[in-house]
Amino acid sequence: RALVFQKHGIKVMDSLHLAVAETSGVDVFLTTDDAFLRAAGRIKLTITVANPVTWIMGGVTKMKESTAIDYRNPNVIRRLGIDILTRELGPIGMTYFIQQFDRGEGDYTKDRHAWLDDITMEEAVREIEEMQSK
């Protein structure tokens, strides 16, 4: 499947990442890489590929008062928290709020391309097989 993605202009490691996400049955693959988003938009996928802010804006749901919330499930709490922050602060305000806790640094997308753009599918598969055999 990764080879199909690569033929549509998605880079080797991105193709592998997307193929693993799709075959693992994830619901949403989030990325801020615009070129990746454009290329993925041209392919029939079984999962949604989206920019995180766009996904949050479209994915805000309102909880019914009668809905039981499993506070022990971190995914439920995280989703509910993001929904509430987005509803109360708007998507931009929610993003600024979240950034207060981990701003990060650098340009990961640019750095990732510098590290991975020259790797071939054969090299990537060989490295994965070597890791699996350890």
C-alpha positions in Angstrom: 0.0 0.0 0.0 2.9 2.3 0.8 4.1 1.9 -2.8 0.7 3.1 -4.1 0.9 6.2 -1.9 4.5 6.8 -3.1 3.3 6.7 -6.7 0.8 9.5 -5.8 3.7 11.8 -4.8 3.9 10.9 -1.0 7.5 10.5 0.2 8.8 7.1 1.3 8.6 7.5 5.1 5.2 9.3 4.9 3.9 6.5 2.6 5.0 3.9 5.2 3.5 6.0 8.0 0.2 6.4 6.2 0.1 2.7 5.2 0.6 1.6 8.8 -2.0 4.0 10.1 -4.5 2.8 7.5 -3.9 -0.9 8.1 -4.0 -0.3 11.8 -7.5 1.0 11.5 -7.0 4.5 12.9 -9.8 7.0 12.4 -7.8 10.1 11.7 -4.2 10.8 10.6 -3.2 14.4 11.6 -0.4 16.3 9.9 0.7 19.9 9.3 2.5 19.0 6.1 0.6 20.8 3.4 2.2 18.8 0.5 1.3 15.5 2.3 -2.3 16.8 2.8 -2.6 17.7 -0.9 -1.2 14.3 -2.1 -3.4 12.3 0.4 -6.4 14.2 -0.8 -5.9 12.7 -4.3 -6.0 9.1 -3.0 -9.0 7.0 -1.9 -8.2 6.2 1.7 -10.0 4.3 4.4 -9.0 6.9 7.0 -9.3 10.7 7.3 -6.1 12.7 6.7 -6.4 16.3 8.1 -4.7 19.3 9.5 -5.1 19.2 13.3 -6.7 22.7 13.5 -9.1 21.9 10.6 -10.0 18.6 12.2 -10.7 20.2 15.6 -12.9 22.8 14.0 -14.9 20.2 12.2 -14.8 17.7 14.9 -16.2 19.7 17.8 -19.1 17.8 19.4 -21.4 18.8 22.2 -21.8 16.3 25.0 -25.4 15.7 26.0 -25.9 16.3 29.8 -27.1 12.7 30.1 -23.9 11.2 28.6 -21.8 9.3 31.0 -18.2 10.3 30.9 -15.4 7.7 31.6 -13.0 10.0 33.4 -10.5 7.2 33.7 -10.0 7.1 29.9 -7.4 9.7 28.9 -8.6 9.7 25.3 -12.2 10.6 26.4 -10.9 13.3 28.7 -8.6 14.8 26.1 -11.3 14.9 23.5 -13.8 16.4 25.9 -11.3 19.0 27.0 -10.5 20.0 23.5 -14.2 20.2 22.6 -14.8 22.4 25.7 -11.8 24.6 25.0 -12.8 25.0 21.3 -16.4 25.8 22.2 -15.5 28.4 24.8 -12.3 29.9 23.3 -12.8 29.1 19.6 -10.3 27.1 17.6 -7.7 29.8 17.6 -8.0 30.4 21.3 -7.9 26.7 22.0 -4.7 26.4 19.9 -3.0 29.2 21.8 -4.1 27.7 25.1 -2.6 24.3 24.3 0.6 25.9 23.1 1.2 27.3 26.5 2.1 23.9 27.7 4.4 22.7 25.0 5.5 25.2 22.4 8.2 23.1 20.9 10.8 24.6 18.7 12.1 24.4 15.1 10.3 23.3 12.0 9.7 19.6 12.3 8.3 19.3 8.8 11.4 20.9 7.2 13.7 18.9 9.4 11.9 15.6 8.7 12.2 16.2 5.0 16.0 16.9 5.4 16.4 13.6 7.3 14.1 11.4 5.2 13.7 12.6 1.7 16.7 10.7 0.3 15.7 7.3 1.7 14.3 4.7 -0.7 11.4 2.3 -0.1 13.9 -0.6 -0.2 16.1 1.0 2.5 13.1 1.8 4.7 11.7 -1.8 4.4 15.2 -3.2 5.1 15.6 -1.1 8.3 12.1 -2.1 9.5 12.9 -5.8 8.9 16.2 -5.4 10.8 14.4 -3.8 13.7 11.9 -6.6 13.7 14.5 -9.3 13.8 16.2 -7.9 16.9 
